[in-house]
Amino acid sequence: MDIIQHSIAVGKYLVSPLIKTQDDGHFAASVSIRSGHGSGMTDRVMRFTPRFRSHSAAVRYAVEQGLGWVHEKHPARPASGPCTA
């Protein structure tokens, strides 16, 4: 069974870890990165090779990877300082 929880909104993206329990008791991690609305919605899903001994470790990994993808696509802009003319 896939479990979706801990969704995080980052700008126009919704990052949702997807965790699945494996037959051996370990956990597989994936992440969904959704953007847009209606017919213009895009959902990217990344599945990861590592298997995890705990559900929380799989969630952490999926969230880190998803947020990393978002920040890579849209790096933070430096804050504007006071204008010194």
Buried (B, 14 or more C-beta within 10 A) or exposed (E): EEBEEBEEEBEEBBBBBBBBBEEEEBBBBBBBBBBEEEEEEEEEEBEBEEBBEEBEBBBBBBBBBBBEBBEEEEEEEEEEEEEEE
